[in-house]
Every structure is written in C-alpha cells, then in structure tokens.
Amino acid sequence: MRALLIAEKPSLMRTIQNVYEKHKSKLNYTCDFLAQAGHLMTLKLPNELVEDYGYFSWEHLPFNPEDNGGWKYKLIAGSGPSSTASKRYNTIKKTLKDTKYDFIIHAGDPDQEGQLLVDIVLKELKVKIPIKRYWSNDTTEGKVLDALKNLRDYNEPMQQNLLKAAYGRQHSDYRFGMNLSEAASLKLRTRAAVGRVKTPILAIVCQREDEIKNFVPKTEYGVKAIYGKEFSGQLYVPTDDENGKDEESGLKYFANKEDALSLISHLNKIAVVDTYKKERIGTTAPKLFSLATCQIASGKLGYAPNETLEIIQSLYEQGYVSYPRTDCCYISSKEDLGLMLKSAMSISEFVPFIKTISKDDIEKVKGTKKYANDKELESHGHSALTPTAKKPDYNSLSKKQQDIYRLICRQFIAIFLKPLIQEKVTLITDVDGHKFKSSGKTLVSEGFSKIFDTNFTDTVIPLYKKGDVINVEEYDLSEKTSKCPTHLSETDIIQICEKPHKYLLDDKYKSLGKNLKIGTPATRASIIDGLITRDKYLCKKKINKKEILVPTESGRLLYENLKFCKICRVDLTGEWEERLEMVRRGELDFDVFEQSMIKDTSELVNDIKKADITPIGGNKKSFDTICVCPQCGGNILSGPKGYFCSNWKEKSCKMGGFKNICDSKLSDDEFIKLISGEIINKTIKKGSSSWEQKIKYNFEQNKYDFMSNEHTIKKSEYKCPSCKNELEENGKKISCKCGFTFWTTVCGKDLPKTQINKFFKCGETDIIKNLKSKAGKSFNAKIVLKDDKKGTEFKFV
C-alpha cells in the first residue's frame, strides 16, 4: 500500500514526516509527503463568474453563484506563501499523475478550516482514489504515530459534517461580503466593508461609547440593620426566581433617600430570626481553556488576542501544547494525563501541587464530564488547550511563551486538585414585617484555589435558630451608585463574542445558550485586527495604561447609518452560528442551510436598500484628474487615499491603487508611470527598515507587484533561527520561507558583517550607535531576535 500525504502546512508535514521515518516499519503502508496545500485556492469573484458583470448596481443584487454557474475556485495570486500557489498546485497535480497511489492522506489542521483548505485542492484535482484523514491535536511523537496508525475514514459522518459546515461558512461569508458590502457602498456612496462578524463587533464598540457618553450616575438607598460589630443585615424582599446563589438577590433599594429614612424612623430594634441556613459548598476547578478563554485570561497579563494565538501556535509547533484554534474545553478520557502532568512539572512552582495528585485523582478526572467528555470531543473534532506529553525546557522558552504555557498548565493542573470548600450562612430576620438578610462565608479548605493565589475574606455570622431575638443596635443607609461602563479592549470583545446574550434584541435567542456566539475563536482576533488596520473603523487608544478600542470617524458614520439594519445585530450572527453548529452535528441538511442563507441575504440587501441612509461619500468631480485611464478611457482621479477611475461605477472599472505602499507614498507621476506599463524604482519604508524596490502594476488584478531579480537571490551562510533551514539573501534582506526576515540595513545604517554574524550566533547584536528614527532623531540600540523568532526588534540599553 502506498499513500501520498498532503499537508496544509509545512511545519505539520515536517513533524509527521520525522515520526514516519523513525517508525515506518510499524505502519502497513509507505508514504510520500507534499506540502503546502493550504491557501492555494480562493472563490472566484462575481465578475469572474459572469462576463461583463457590473459592480455597484442594484440590478444584480443579491448575487448568488448558484444562479451563475455555481461555486468556482481559482489559484490565489499575491505575495508571501500565496505567490507560490501555482507552483505548489502543479507539484501536487504532477505527483498524482506520475505516481500511482492507493490512497491520499489529508493532513489539514484538525479543525473546520483545515478540513476545507485541503479538500478544495483535492476536489479541483478531481481525485478519485480513497481519502484518509490524519487527525491529531497533539504533535508529540507518540500521538503522531498513533494518528498515522489510525487514519480516519474521510466519509465518516463527523468528517463530512465538519466539511459541510466549512463550505457553509465560506459560502455565507462570500454572500455577505459580495452582496451587503456592495449594497452598503451603493447606499452610502463610499466604500463600505460589511461582515457578519465584523459589523456586530463594530456596533458593540459604538454602543458602548454611546453608553459612556450618555451615562448619568444613579444612586439608590438601602436600609441596613446593624446587629453589632460582627455583622449586619440588609432590607430584603424574597423573590420567586431567587436561586440562593447570589448574595445580592432580593435586596431592596429606594430611589429616594427620604423613603429609606422614613422607613428607618418607623422600625423598632427587635429582630426575630425567621431563617438560619448553614451549608457547606464545594466548588471544583474551572473548565479547561478553549482558545477564547485562554485569550481572555492572557488579556489580564497584557497580551492582545492575536498575540496570544501566535504564542500558542509557536508552542504547538514545538509540540508543547495541544492544537490552538479550539472552541472546546474538554479532553478525552483516553488521554495519558499522567504524562501531561509530568510535562507541567517543568514549571518548578507547580511541582508541589502535582506531587499531591494521586492515580485516583487522575481517574476521577477521566470520569468527570466537566473535564473529560468524549461525546463533546466527537462533535468538536479537537480538544481543550492543555500541555502535551512533550516536556519543554521551561527556562529556554521566551518570556511570552513562559507566561502562556504557565497559564495553560495551571488551568490543567487545577482540575486534579481538591475542591474549594466554603461554609455559607444565610440569616433572614423579621422586623415589624420587614425582612433583613445577612450573608456569611468562611473558608474551610482552599483546595484548587491555592494554585490561583486566591485571597479570601471571611464574613462570620453567629449561630442562631428560628425564633431567636437579635437586638438591632442601629439602622443606617447603604448607598449603591451605578458605575459608568468601561471602554472595551480587544480582550473584552473576545469575551463578549463568547457570551453576547446581553446584546440581543430578541430574547428568544437566549435559548441558544452556549451555542450563541459571535464568530469563531480561530477568526475573531484577525477580524478585530482587520477592523483596525484594514477597514480603519476602529482604533486603539490608551486610558490609564489600558489599551482600549474606540470607533474612528468612518466607523462611527458606518454604524450610525446602518444601526437600524439587521446586519448590526447580534441576533443575526448568533442565529447563523447556530445553524452552522447544527450542520456540524448533522442536525441540519446542508442544502437546507444554503437555501436559508440565500433567503437571509436577499432580505438583508432589501433591508439596506429601504433604509433611511444619508450618503457619506464624496463627489468625484471634486478630485483632481491626473491622466486618462488606459483600460476604459475614463479619467484617473486622485483621492485622499488612492487613485481610481471615474468610471468605477458606470463601467465597473477597477483601475487604481492606494497612495501608500508600506510607509512610503507614491507621487502622481509615479502612479502614471506604473499604469503606463513602466517599472519604477522606489525607496520603500516599513517601520524602521527601508530598501530599494522595483514595482510594476498588475493589470489583471489591479494592484502593485514587487519585483525581485532572481539572479540576486542566493543561499546564505546563515541558518534560520526559527526553523533551522538555510536562509536566502536578496539584496538587503536575509529571509526564510517560514517567514523569518532580517534586514542588513536598519534605520539608514548598514550593519557591519561582524554584527550580522553576532546576531545569527547569539540572537542579538552589540549596541548599534546613531540609528535614525522616523522623526530624524538619533538613538542607540541592540537589534535582537523577536520572541516569535520571525523578525527583529530594538532593545534599548
């Protein structure tokens, strides 16, 4: 039996290949390896499906690929890994043609996106031979070998349902983006980027800013019975839905201070015990981390969601933690938890806790559905974030990696520790028919809470029985003043996306419970980043050392015009996510899902079309004409941020481009040369780096292409500090296919060969003097390797 393994990512392929070469005698097949099949294909745009398709017209909206030849793909063109798409695709195609294989091993990441990316390529190549699925969250040797021995059937329900949900999500995002962004652009007469996740997030940030702006503090007044130095009681009205867990439940407050004082003046000072309830409460450790809950926890350490994901990804690629992009908080009952605990012992402060864990404790966790749930794992496809059986040298990890690995290990260790035990007392007294409630809590055993360094303050309530009389020393007012809502951070947004229930307009969707979410853990951070960097609808701002998100002027204008449309509502994205979850679980037919999305998209387009919206776009006549458009004969206009054709609407001419390339600005003359077919030389700046770059205009895709002279690329004498492969030198750049880049000219200064040598040997240079900042100021700094090992940063000494 001979197989061809097609991986989504080179890093995973290398890991699998290394294990295969070591243990291939234990397998009943031989295997060849190919990568990278990820990000090869993308859906064709409407104008690529329909000849003479005219953008910016209500006539063709809503656009559905099903009515125009069906869903079709094309090879991705662009920079970075995408620039090699054609080469990688043809390599896979040629390999399948030239060699006979008995089956294909699909080695996409063990999630919805990984399922999709490789499947698209296999379908485009019309692969007829059987497909098996490599499926493992763990990159340690034992787990990789186990996955190679137990390849999954690609036609099993879980695999196919996950694939259908992946196509459903891709199709829905396409429908939303192609139809609603265009509808909003038409109505607003300016570019509008609308997304089924990004738009509700923008709306939530804008709504919070409105709440802060319009906030008026409100003070309410309670009545407190002071029994003595030890404790007191609060005026209380029992409620039917009181769950007994909330100490504030049922407490009575008056809107007017005078009403509270009036009641006090009529109360005597004899309180009769109505209820005395004492119970011992055991609380087990919190659930294991999903990506979202880990991002929330790491946010308290100052890490942004995107940064947290990058750090977890780096730990995963080294085999130290399980798969990062997980929405699951459960592990398998078949895991070797003992080995995972041994890995966590690499952190010395946790060793005393782990030594208290017995075999019985481990077996108890395996039998506890809160932590080990095989049924939930089957529907999710991947497990909670945990340490793996591979033990790291903790001290060799970067500071950021240490912080995140410590968080994941602490959450994992806690589930094996004893429960937190507290004694809770509730005392209800009666004074002239008015009830007063006292709540007390004392610590019996810290249990798992000790590993989280939790502090407790005991509130002791003396022992009483029903009918006892307590003297009230005096009555006093208790005040409760509403607090102004706080600005939202990126971490806050992640938390809201996990539990957006308070933002619902229709309470019926609350019944969705935990299934009501905005977006997925894998995509939220990049969507938030896109709202900031690409769409410019949000920006970061610091208040009291906290980095918050606020809407920009364009973001605010978009929200104000669309806030009454369904696209801004959490209800909509929550409903769509629920449908996708039903597809994943096999509870909703894929075709039924697709039809429901076609119907929804049509309604949303009409929703925008009928909305009372004030156009915010500028008049094209106010822009300067710089030349004639070479494609349609219209005028090329110079706008505030870019160049565009005057026939962009009437003839759907897409000729144009942004004025900024990285941190450098094109002049009108340079753009004219580009669209005349010339290649220009341009000094490009990005951050502290600058280099000479040849640029040409790509007339097929209406964008700029960087050109490199192939003969200038040569093998470097240095090894990549990230993946240890050979580096390439191209002019001032030393780079690796894995993404690592090192510039030999920094802030206007050519680095001496001795310093380049030192960097690649030690991970940093000596102090480089007289570097020039963007503002032209001189400074001294070392150039050091970033924690993610993909680039460099300054270290000021």
Disulfide bonds with the S-S distance in Angstrom:
none
